[in-house]
Amino acid sequence: MLDFKPLDESIRCDLGENPVYDDRENALLFADIVNRTIHSVDLAGGAARQWRFDSKVCAFGLTEGGRLVVALHHEVGLFDRSSGTFDRLCTIEEDDPDTRLNDGKVGPDGALWVGSMDDRGKPASERKPLASLYRIDGRGAVEKKIEGLITSNGLAWSADGRAMFHTDTSGRWIDRWRFDPATGDIGERTRIRADIGEADGRPDGGAADAEGGYWSAGISAQRLNRYDADGRLIAAYPVPVAAPTMPCFGGPDMKTLFVTSLRTGRSPELLEKYPLTGITLIGQSPVAGVPVTRFREASS
């Protein structure tokens, strides 16, 4: 059992996602995708900031130079939090009205990895494998890595950077790939978990811990699932939100655990039962997490 409390009750997201711990600022950043906003909360003093964009904020990461690398609906760019300027790096699937970008994270190779999803507004059972997973480097070069996805999600890397975890929320599976942290090459795909049921928690966003575990937000079951590297369930932790979307580790010892959640589309009964839905949670983890890498800009 993990004890969670609200990080900031004044910030309630419709689609909270992509929590990122900024170790330089001791702050947590997270997105509200549908409200086109990135929020930041100072963990020492509680001060909050926000930045709004012209389209959905689908994923983002920190850069070595202090900016954010941000994936919007169909484009990726570098965002300066001080000036508010956005410099486009590339576009992805911009001519496809049926998809948008989704979960993303900076890998040990210093590149942004971001996937897309079927965005036609269909029920999960009617979505199609229209999506892919991409790697974007500091020059804006785009490399398609995986095709045939429905809802790309759950990116996380092991502490040594040699294993990449990746999920498909609609496909209900978790994969582990061999990963080369020097080049970003992937291989030896292993499906470590398949046919994850609704009651067990379809796999949404993910994070890795220092002991080799993989934490998955069970969006359909109000829980976080901790698996070992081979997909065996180590523990399932209930969370006080209707639909958790992504866990994130942070703090000086990397044992602070954050969880974002989805509020849009939840039934009145679920929202009454889980009134914190949409508010980012903070708690303590029994194990330290793996720090997320910073994006390597071309000038770095």
Rosetta blueprint (number, residue, H / E / L):
1 M L
2 L L
3 D L
4 F E
5 K E
6 P E
7 L L
8 D L
9 E L
10 S L
11 I L
12 R E
13 C L
14 D L
15 L E
16 G E
17 E E
18 N E
19 P E
20 V E
21 Y E
22 D E
23 D L
24 R L
25 E L
26 N L
27 A E
28 L E
29 L E
30 F E
31 A E
32 D E
33 I L
34 V L
35 N L
36 R L
37 T E
38 I E
39 H E
40 S E
41 V E
42 D E
43 L L
44 A L
45 G L
46 G L
47 A L
48 A E
49 R E
50 Q E
51 W E
52 R E
53 F L
54 D L
55 S L
56 K L
57 V L
58 C L
59 A E
60 F E
61 G E
62 L E
63 T E
64 E L
65 G L
66 G L
67 R L
68 L E
69 V E
70 V E
71 A E
72 L L
73 H L
74 H L
75 E E
76 V E
77 G E
78 L E
79 F E
80 D L
81 R L
82 S L
83 S L
84 G L
85 T L
86 F E
87 D E
88 R E
89 L E
90 C E
91 T E
92 I L
93 E L
94 E L
95 D L
96 D L
97 P L
98 D L
99 T E
100 R E
101 L E
102 N E
103 D E
104 G E
105 K E
106 V E
107 G L
108 P L
109 D L
110 G L
111 A L
112 L E
113 W E
114 V E
115 G E
116 S E
117 M E
118 D E
119 D L
120 R L
121 G L
122 K L
123 P L
124 A H
125 S H
126 E H
127 R L
128 K L
129 P L
130 L L
131 A E
132 S E
133 L E
134 Y E
135 R E
136 I E
137 D L
138 G L
139 R L
140 G L
141 A L
142 V E
143 E E
144 K E
145 K E
146 I E
147 E E
148 G E
149 L E
150 I L
151 T E
152 S E
153 N E
154 G E
155 L E
156 A E
157 W E
158 S L
159 A L
160 D L
161 G L
162 R L
163 A E
164 M E
165 F E
166 H E
167 T E
168 D E
169 T L
170 S L
171 G L
172 R L
173 W E
174 I E
175 D E
176 R E
177 W E
178 R E
179 F E
180 D L
181 P L
182 A L
183 T L
184 G L
185 D L
186 I E
187 G E
188 E E
189 R E
190 T E
191 R E
192 I E
193 R E
194 A L
195 D L
196 I L
197 G L
198 E H
199 A H
200 D H
201 G L
202 R L
203 P E
204 D E
205 G E
206 G E
207 A E
208 A E
209 D E
210 A L
211 E L
212 G L
213 G L
214 Y E
215 W E
216 S E
217 A E
218 G E
219 I L
220 S L
221 A L
222 Q L
223 R E
224 L E
225 N E
226 R E
227 Y E
228 D L
229 A L
230 D L
231 G L
232 R L
233 L E
234 I E
235 A E
236 A E
237 Y E
238 P E
239 V L
240 P L
241 V L
242 A L
243 A L
244 P E
245 T E
246 M E
247 P E
248 C E
249 F E
250 G E
251 G L
252 P L
253 D L
254 M L
255 K L
256 T E
257 L E
258 F E
259 V E
260 T E
261 S E
262 L E
263 R L
264 T L
265 G L
266 R L
267 S L
268 P H
269 E H
270 L H
271 L H
272 E H
273 K H
274 Y L
275 P L
276 L L
277 T L
278 G L
279 I E
280 T L
281 L E
282 I E
283 G E
284 Q E
285 S L
286 P L
287 V L
288 A L
289 G E
290 V L
291 P L
292 V L
293 T L
294 R L
295 F E
296 R L
297 E L
298 A L
299 S L
300 S L
